[in-house]
Amino acid sequence: MTTELRTHAQRASERIPPIALPYVSERARKALDLVEKFVEEECIPADAVYQQQIGKTVEERFNSHPPIMEELKQRAREYGLWNMFLPRNHFKEGAGFSNVEYGLMAEILGKSRIASEATNCAAPDTGNMEVLAKYGNAAQKKQWLEPLLEGKIRSAFLMTEPNVASSDATNIELAVHQEGNEWVLNGQKWWSSGAGDPRCTIYLVMAKSDPNNADKYKQQSVVLVPHDAPGITIHRMLSVFGYDDAPHGHGHITFKNVRVPIGNMVLGAGRGFEIIQGRLGPGRIHHAMRSVGAAEKALDLFVARLNDPNKVAFGKMLNEHGVMLDRLARARIDIDAARLIVLNAAIKIDLSNAKGALKEIAEAKVLVPKTLLETIDMAIQAYGAAGVCQDTPLANMYANGRTMRIVDGPDEVHLQQLGKAENKRGQQVLKYYKTQDANVERVLKSHGLGKVDPLQLNRESGKGGSRL
């Protein structure tokens, strides 16, 4: 790669944080440099081509598959950059990288709109493939996982519903019941990301199969539903701050007596909550590292604006205004901190599993979108009017970034989880300080002293004047 196509003097493999280096193989380091080369030289330039090939009308946009995508997918395979997201410790179907190694790659993929799909590492397919690889039976893998791994089809994950607080997944209402050798589904979903793509052929649907179960976490099941099953109606695609995200889309879908074979239940009835928890853990890491990449892109745009000689304000270049340098420094600190917290979560997953890294995943899920939005906002402020219009990618980036505080669990859910977990130490901390107070009194007594107010000591020592 030429220096002109890299915003850093070092290659990606040379920028791995030292704390993560022991967990990154030589093979992964070479792949990381290839990812950077592929994204910078081929994907980012092709982003504009993709945008134009989608079309202009709504009908065109949601019935398109830009040819540039298949060209890039072929190139990605030639590079050997395909299905990098399936971690080697848990799946045999992937490229054999760890969560840490793929996390570093995902950061670079996050700088391009189309790079993740070009390498077959785009959501929601990644999470859906993990579900099928981890929980699917042989028939389900043959019918759905294999074509997904080949990039021949796409998928959607349907959990969120319009009439309930879906941040609590136990609230879902879409019902599924058994009739003979079929499952029958009735209800509605929205924010069904990926459902607009004409190549989306399978939905993974979270449904309520046992509403009267005393254990609210065993009332749900995950059902595989073909997109063209009779009784499915896609009413509309929802926009994100006015962006329709075509052809991917976020569908509002209803199910009316939709029937699927009995073999389309994943893992078994009542196992839905277990499945989605297994799905969301690594997926949150993928989102977070792509968001770190987006934050780096926003920072690059910020730096470019500060150093543009045509943009002089009040007699100075923007990089001569102290407030801008202060913002730049703070953004650099925040992004580096965000990256480390995500890599720490990825390391914890690799060493145990997603369940063993709940705290670390939640920390990353809260911190990273906040950092991304603050960085984009600083860049927007530097660009002024250009920052909020289509002449820069910043407004679109902000819209996408803002959803990250909601998808895969809103901030409030993760903060509550973290707060409860941290507060479990309450009695232990009280016992610690009670014991330490007793230790202090014991040591003071052994020296012929008793407890006094520290401020009183300061006042007494000041009576004779300073010795300095």
MIDO-801964 format. One line per 8 residues: number of its first residue (from 1); their letters; for each residue x, y, z of C-alpha. Coordinates in Angstrom, 3 decimals, m for minus. Layout:
residues N
NUM) A) X:Y:Z  ...
***
This chain:
residues 468
1) MTTELRTH) 0.000:0.000:0.000  1.260:3.463:m0.807  1.607:6.022:1.952  m1.029:8.203:0.252  m3.697:5.557:0.887  m3.016:5.233:4.585  m3.749:7.932:7.141  m1.133:6.490:9.528
9) AQRASERI) 2.595:6.078:8.932  2.428:2.512:10.248  0.615:m0.469:8.803  m2.374:m1.894:10.651  m0.334:m4.773:12.096  2.104:m2.249:13.544  m0.685:m0.301:15.260  m2.038:m3.204:17.326
17) PPIALPYV) m2.216:m2.024:20.959  0.590:m3.686:22.958  m1.937:m5.090:25.423  m3.495:m7.159:22.606  m0.284:m8.237:20.830  0.124:m11.551:22.719  m3.335:m12.595:21.501  m2.751:m11.887:17.802
25) SERARKAL) m1.119:m14.572:15.654  1.318:m13.883:12.850  m1.299:m15.129:10.384  m3.824:m12.640:11.746  m1.325:m9.769:11.543  m0.754:m10.474:7.863  m4.508:m10.696:7.308  m4.991:m7.389:9.132
33) DLVEKFVE) m2.670:m5.647:6.667  m4.578:m7.254:3.789  m7.867:m6.019:5.239  m6.480:m2.487:5.398  m5.199:m2.721:1.822  m8.535:m4.079:0.578  m10.636:m1.486:2.414  m8.497:1.543:1.607
41) EECIPADA) m7.691:0.728:m2.010  m10.874:m0.991:m3.165  m13.845:m0.682:m0.797  m13.741:3.007:0.116  m13.396:4.109:m3.529  m16.251:1.734:m4.420  m18.588:3.178:m1.766  m19.566:5.945:m4.192
49) VYQQQIGK) m20.134:3.439:m7.007  m22.369:1.336:m4.754  m24.411:4.396:m3.783  m25.139:5.263:m7.416  m25.826:1.685:m8.500  m28.573:1.334:m5.884  m30.802:3.669:m7.903  m32.944:6.687:m7.075
57) TVEERFNS) m36.579:5.652:m6.666  m37.751:3.656:m3.654  m38.667:0.726:m5.887  m35.234:0.737:m7.512  m33.425:1.072:m4.202  m35.146:m1.888:m2.535  m34.894:m4.160:m5.564  m31.255:m3.592:m6.328
65) HPPIMEEL) m28.081:m5.530:m5.848  m25.272:m3.276:m7.078  m22.876:m5.226:m9.346  m19.891:m3.639:m7.605  m20.673:m5.745:m4.529  m20.166:m9.046:m6.351  m16.933:m7.705:m7.835  m15.660:m6.847:m4.367
73) KQRAREYG) m16.754:m10.188:m2.941  m14.714:m11.941:m5.604  m11.717:m9.754:m4.775  m12.163:m10.451:m1.048  m12.038:m14.171:m1.712  m8.889:m13.727:m3.767  m7.346:m11.941:m0.780  m8.518:m14.760:1.499
81) LWNMFLPR) m10.698:m12.331:3.454  m13.951:m14.235:3.942  m16.061:m15.132:6.997  m13.395:m13.816:9.384  m15.983:m13.263:12.134  m16.585:m16.863:13.278  m14.120:m17.322:16.178  m11.809:m20.310:15.999
89) NHFKEGAG) m12.430:m21.386:19.599  m16.102:m22.057:18.980  m16.765:m22.709:15.282  m15.186:m24.852:12.596  m16.939:m23.063:9.717  m15.074:m19.748:9.904  m11.663:m18.482:8.813  m10.045:m19.490:12.104
97) FSNVEYGL) m9.462:m16.104:13.728  m10.148:m15.258:17.373  m12.580:m12.563:18.538  m9.627:m10.269:19.242  m8.137:m10.816:15.797  m11.421:m10.274:14.007  m12.163:m7.273:16.231  m9.068:m5.528:14.895
105) MAEILGKS) m10.193:m6.330:11.351  m13.743:m5.132:12.050  m12.380:m1.735:13.058  m10.937:m1.295:9.577  m14.075:m2.661:7.900  m16.038:0.001:9.790  m14.422:2.736:7.703  m16.344:1.668:4.581
113) RIASEATN) m20.067:1.290:4.011  m19.690:m1.886:1.984  m16.517:m3.580:3.253  m18.257:m5.792:5.822  m20.662:m7.243:3.265  m17.877:m7.591:0.694  m16.049:m9.930:3.095  m19.279:m11.726:4.147
121) CAAPDTGN) m18.957:m10.212:7.619  m22.048:m7.980:7.664  m24.818:m7.902:10.254  m27.332:m9.391:10.728  m25.920:m12.323:8.735  m22.947:m12.672:11.081  m25.117:m13.206:14.141  m27.518:m15.440:12.252
129) MEVLAKYG) m24.680:m17.588:10.968  m23.362:m17.898:14.509  m26.792:m19.072:15.671  m27.010:m21.687:12.935  m23.415:m22.809:13.405  m23.763:m23.093:17.178  m27.357:m24.272:17.598  m28.602:m25.458:14.203
137) NAAQKKQW) m29.095:m29.117:13.303  m27.580:m30.757:10.234  m30.600:m30.068:8.010  m30.818:m26.403:9.046  m27.122:m25.921:8.408  m27.393:m27.529:4.989  m30.383:m25.441:3.916  m29.462:m22.055:5.385
145) LEPLLEGK) m25.979:m21.873:6.885  m24.090:m23.140:3.855  m25.528:m20.578:1.388  m25.034:m17.822:3.976  m21.398:m18.801:4.410  m21.028:m18.728:0.635  m22.583:m15.262:0.444  m25.281:m16.517:m1.915
153) IRSAFLMT) m28.205:m15.362:0.240  m28.833:m12.898:3.054  m30.922:m13.059:6.213  m32.789:m11.010:8.823  m33.227:m11.309:12.582  m36.726:m10.479:13.826  m37.093:m9.734:17.524  m38.203:m6.126:18.091
161) EPNVASSD) m41.939:m5.345:18.094  m43.825:m2.039:17.838  m46.364:m2.555:20.628  m44.103:m3.620:23.493  m40.907:m2.419:25.184  m38.581:m4.686:23.252  m35.565:m3.706:25.333  m36.992:m6.427:27.588
169) ATNIELAV) m37.065:m9.427:25.241  m39.445:m11.306:27.545  m42.172:m8.860:26.427  m42.380:m10.108:22.856  m45.879:m11.072:21.740  m45.587:m12.656:18.276  m47.067:m16.080:18.967  m46.079:m19.493:17.672
177) HQEGNEWV) m47.946:m22.723:18.322  m47.833:m26.228:16.940  m50.497:m27.696:14.655  m49.634:m31.213:13.550  m46.206:m31.179:11.967  m46.129:m27.387:11.510  m45.465:m24.270:13.521  m47.976:m21.435:13.049
185) LNGQKWWS) m46.906:m17.815:13.636  m49.094:m14.743:14.242  m48.024:m11.225:15.150  m45.790:m8.412:13.977  m42.173:m7.291:14.050  m40.372:m4.116:13.123  m36.773:m2.940:12.780  m36.227:m6.204:10.944
193) SGAGDPRC) m32.843:m5.144:9.588  m31.898:m6.781:6.303  m35.466:m7.686:5.364  m35.481:m5.172:2.511  m32.656:m6.816:0.598  m33.956:m8.830:m2.405  m31.435:m11.557:m1.512  m32.838:m11.955:2.019
201) TIYLVMAK) m34.416:m15.408:1.948  m34.579:m16.467:5.612  m35.832:m14.818:8.805  m34.732:m15.902:12.269  m37.851:m15.046:14.278  m38.063:m14.708:18.050  m41.562:m15.886:19.034  m43.500:m16.686:22.197
209) SDPNNADK) m44.179:m20.416:22.296  m45.111:m20.968:25.958  m46.614:m17.778:27.461  m47.743:m19.547:30.643  m44.359:m20.985:31.576  m43.472:m19.970:35.143  m39.926:m19.207:33.980  m40.263:m16.107:31.793
217) YKQQSVVL) m36.948:m16.942:30.138  m38.317:m20.217:28.775  m41.390:m18.788:27.072  m39.605:m17.924:23.813  m38.337:m19.863:20.807  m36.422:m19.049:17.629  m38.063:m20.208:14.399  m36.616:m20.249:10.875
225) VPHDAPGI) m39.125:m18.682:8.501  m38.586:m18.422:4.714  m39.192:m14.871:3.513  m41.788:m15.993:0.961  m43.917:m18.089:3.326  m47.658:m17.386:2.759  m49.068:m14.951:5.286  m46.019:m12.662:5.523
233) TIHRMLSV) m46.572:m9.006:4.652  m43.804:m6.408:4.552  m45.636:m3.121:5.120  m42.789:m0.621:4.932  m39.133:0.095:5.522  m38.354:2.333:8.495  m35.914:5.196:8.091  m33.041:6.157:10.389
241) FGYDDAPH) m33.053:9.943:10.762  m34.454:10.054:7.225  m32.039:7.499:5.705  m33.695:4.375:4.301  m30.537:2.204:4.374  m31.531:0.630:1.045  m31.353:m2.073:m0.066  m30.724:m3.469:3.424
249) GHGHITFK) m33.712:m1.766:5.036  m35.475:m2.144:8.382  m38.817:m3.816:7.781  m42.177:m3.588:9.529  m43.593:m7.080:8.979  m46.765:m8.926:9.960  m47.329:m12.681:10.192  m50.843:m14.044:9.688
257) NVRVPIGN) m51.142:m17.810:10.115  m47.663:m18.302:8.699  m46.840:m22.011:8.617  m43.397:m23.604:8.606  m42.263:m27.243:9.042  m41.794:m28.570:12.561  m38.071:m28.927:11.830  m37.678:m25.146:11.560
265) MVLGAGRG) m37.421:m24.645:15.315  m33.843:m23.879:16.378  m32.437:m25.981:19.232  m35.885:m26.658:20.720  m38.982:m24.976:22.121  m38.317:m22.631:25.017  m34.635:m22.148:24.131  m35.055:m18.761:22.434
273) FEIIQGRL) m33.659:m16.596:25.217  m30.605:m18.813:25.483  m30.070:m18.490:21.733  m30.343:m14.706:21.545  m27.959:m14.258:24.450  m25.451:m16.460:22.636  m26.038:m14.454:19.467  m25.768:m10.953:20.899
281) GPGRIHHA) m22.528:m11.274:22.878  m20.007:m11.544:20.019  m22.277:m9.401:17.828  m21.937:m6.500:20.246  m18.161:m6.767:19.900  m18.468:m6.661:16.103  m20.678:m3.557:16.273  m18.358:m1.908:18.774
289) MRSVGAAE) m15.184:m2.409:16.762  m16.838:m1.231:13.546  m17.920:1.826:15.529  m14.325:2.403:16.632  m13.396:2.345:12.946  m16.125:4.855:12.171  m14.838:7.071:14.989  m11.331:6.898:13.475
297) KALDLFVA) m12.791:7.928:10.126  m14.576:10.877:11.751  m11.317:11.859:13.443  m9.492:11.714:10.114  m12.112:13.987:8.593  m11.709:16.321:11.567  m7.928:16.450:11.100  m8.345:17.076:7.375
305) RLNDPNKV) m10.607:20.049:8.072  m8.212:21.506:10.646  m5.393:21.414:8.092  m7.299:22.698:5.048  m5.503:25.925:4.024  m8.676:27.223:2.377  m10.550:27.178:5.680  m9.237:30.176:7.610
313) AFGKMLNE) m11.364:31.569:10.428  m10.605:34.873:12.179  m7.188:35.076:10.599  m6.045:31.595:11.594  m6.183:28.050:10.277  m8.467:25.896:12.371  m5.477:23.971:13.736  m4.253:27.219:15.315
321) HGVMLDRL) m7.381:27.601:17.442  m6.818:26.114:20.873  m10.383:24.867:21.251  m9.987:22.691:18.155  m6.718:21.159:19.337  m8.293:20.486:22.716  m11.171:18.627:21.040  m8.763:16.732:18.828
329) ARARIDID) m6.716:15.581:21.810  m9.776:14.500:23.779  m11.129:12.564:20.806  m7.796:10.764:20.428  m7.834:9.754:24.101  m11.454:8.613:23.994  m11.062:6.513:20.839  m7.946:4.796:22.155
337) AARLIVLN) m9.734:4.056:25.432  m12.772:2.726:23.576  m10.619:0.430:21.460  m8.929:m1.026:24.533  m12.186:m1.688:26.334  m13.540:m3.574:23.305  m10.365:m5.603:22.867  m10.467:m6.434:26.572
345) AAIKIDLS) m13.996:m7.796:26.125  m12.909:m9.790:23.074  m9.990:m11.281:24.993  m12.331:m12.262:27.822  m14.699:m13.973:25.349  m11.792:m15.854:23.768  m10.566:m17.008:27.177  m14.017:m18.129:28.320
353) NAKGALKE) m17.187:m17.331:26.385  m19.695:m14.507:25.948  m21.472:m15.386:29.193  m18.191:m15.101:31.062  m17.625:m11.622:29.634  m20.998:m9.983:30.353  m19.472:m7.091:32.294  m16.799:m6.369:29.709
361) IAEAKVLV) m19.271:m6.577:26.809  m21.696:m4.225:28.562  m18.917:m1.720:29.257  m17.938:m1.709:25.588  m21.547:m1.474:24.426  m22.106:1.685:26.486  m18.779:3.462:26.000  m18.130:2.974:22.284
369) PKTLLETI) m21.312:4.528:20.794  m20.886:7.494:23.140  m17.312:7.960:21.947  m18.342:7.587:18.307  m21.100:10.192:18.558  m18.937:12.691:20.414  m16.160:12.338:17.825  m18.550:12.758:14.902
377) DMAIQAYG) m20.119:15.758:16.606  m16.716:17.435:16.970  m16.035:16.857:13.278  m19.465:18.201:12.323  m18.805:21.333:14.368  m15.494:21.873:12.587  m17.109:21.502:9.157  m20.055:23.709:10.046
385) AAGVCQDT) m22.856:23.618:7.476  m20.967:21.065:5.385  m21.020:18.710:8.338  m24.791:18.416:8.484  m25.468:18.055:4.756  m24.743:15.432:2.123  m21.428:17.001:1.090  m19.688:15.045:3.870
393) PLANMYAN) m20.511:11.568:5.220  m20.722:12.891:8.780  m24.513:13.334:9.018  m25.126:9.795:7.775  m22.446:8.482:10.111  m24.120:10.240:13.042  m27.498:8.716:12.164  m25.996:5.236:12.030
401) GRTMRIVD) m23.945:5.822:15.164  m26.943:7.000:17.144  m28.722:3.702:16.583  m25.812:1.905:18.271  m27.047:3.247:21.622  m30.264:1.282:21.049  m29.574:m1.863:19.015  m28.558:m5.068:20.823
409) GPDEVHLQ) m29.873:m3.586:24.058  m30.144:0.139:24.897  m27.634:1.850:27.168  m30.048:1.740:30.082  m30.233:m2.072:30.058  m26.468:m2.466:30.109  m26.008:0.254:32.735  m28.604:m1.382:34.966
417) QLGKAENK) m26.897:m4.734:34.525  m23.505:m3.219:35.323  m24.846:m1.281:38.305  m26.526:m4.327:39.824  m23.420:m6.449:39.328  m21.169:m3.821:40.868  m23.515:m3.289:43.817  m23.340:m6.984:44.689
425) RGQQVLKY) m20.051:m6.127:46.371  m21.909:m3.864:48.802  m21.754:m6.092:51.895  m18.203:m7.149:51.077  m17.094:m3.516:50.857  m18.844:m2.640:54.138  m17.149:m5.609:55.825  m13.799:m4.562:54.359
433) YKTQDANV) m13.988:m1.039:55.787  m15.265:m2.263:59.147  m12.292:m4.629:59.346  m9.870:m1.937:58.245  m11.217:0.507:60.854  m10.564:m2.144:63.496  m7.045:m2.644:62.118  m6.376:1.101:62.249
441) ERVLKSHG) m7.508:1.278:65.895  m5.346:m1.735:66.772  m2.217:m0.256:65.176  m2.827:3.170:66.724  m3.282:1.589:70.148  m0.049:m0.389:69.744  1.721:2.963:69.291  0.002:4.585:72.256
449) LGKVDPLQ) m2.243:6.676:70.043  m5.950:7.089:69.500  m8.181:8.231:66.691  m8.266:11.976:65.970  m9.730:14.179:63.251  m7.097:14.545:60.473  m8.097:18.179:60.004  m7.444:18.789:63.712
457) LNRESGKG) m3.944:17.377:63.218  m3.389:19.816:60.355  m4.503:22.750:62.498  m2.308:21.686:65.418  0.766:21.289:63.194  0.257:24.788:61.832  0.350:26.570:65.218  4.129:26.754:65.397
465) GSRL) 4.507:28.171:61.925  5.995:26.598:58.848  9.388:24.890:58.950  9.912:25.374:55.221
***
